[in-house]
């Protein structure tokens, strides 16, 4: 629905040859948020990592990713499905390493996607690279 609104504004603005920058920026940001946000996945930052991950009472899978990373984009819908199917058993979280370099560097994340599973504030498993859903579920079986 947001995309349709964006198209209508673009078409109507052609006659005026300009679109207010603030409106264009807002619409673009809404479209971007619609694509990357999920009700089942937590989006982390350097500031929220400790509270959301290390202090969690349930296991947390953190997907370290970047916008430019093709395999990261391939694993994203699989993580969304895992999050939706296992709500309450495990938290799925994402940390963009380009926007949050402090945490990624402190943990020595050098390849993406890297998925660390945390339990009791400790890393209990590391998965490097994109995997098909059955393989990822096999890796997560002990935590689900």
C-alpha positions, 0 to 999 in steps of 0.5 A, spaced: 500 500 500 505 504 501 508 503 494 502 505 491 501 511 495 509 513 492 507 512 485 501 516 485 505 522 488 511 521 483 506 521 477 502 527 480 509 531 482 511 530 474 507 536 472 510 540 478 517 537 476 518 536 484 516 532 490 517 535 497 524 532 499 521 531 506 515 527 503 519 523 499 524 522 504 519 519 509 515 515 504 522 512 502 524 510 509 517 507 510 518 503 504 525 501 507 522 499 514 516 495 511 521 491 507 526 490 513 522 490 519 518 484 522 514 483 528 518 477 529 525 479 529 528 484 533 533 489 530 539 490 534 544 496 535 550 497 539 546 500 544 541 495 545 545 488 544 547 487 551 539 488 554 536 484 548 541 479 547 546 478 553 540 479 558 535 475 555 532 469 559 531 465 552 536 463 547 537 468 542 540 467 535 543 474 532 544 474 525 550 479 523 549 482 516 550 487 512 545 491 506 550 489 501 551 481 503 547 477 498 547 471 502 545 475 508 539 477 504 538 469 502 537 467 509 533 473 511 526 470 509 528 463 512 530 467 519 523 470 519 519 463 518 523 460 524 522 466 528 514 466 526 514 458 527 518 458 534 515 464 537 517 464 545 522 458 544 528 462 541 528 470 539 531 471 532 535 478 532 539 482 527 545 486 527 547 490 521 555 490 522 556 496 518 551 500 522 553 497 528 561 496 528 562 496 535 559 490 537 561 486 531 568 488 532 568 486 539 565 479 538 570 478 532 565 477 526 569 477 520 564 473 515 557 474 514 552 472 515 554 469 521 549 467 526 551 466 534 546 463 538 546 466 545 544 462 552 545 465 559 549 471 555 554 466 552 555 464 545 553 457 545 553 456 537 556 459 531 553 458 524 557 461 518 554 462 512 547 461 509 544 455 509 537 452 507 531 452 512 532 444 514 540 445 515 538 451 519 533 447 523 538 442 524 543 446 527 537 450 532 534 443 534 537 443 541 534 450 542 527 449 540 
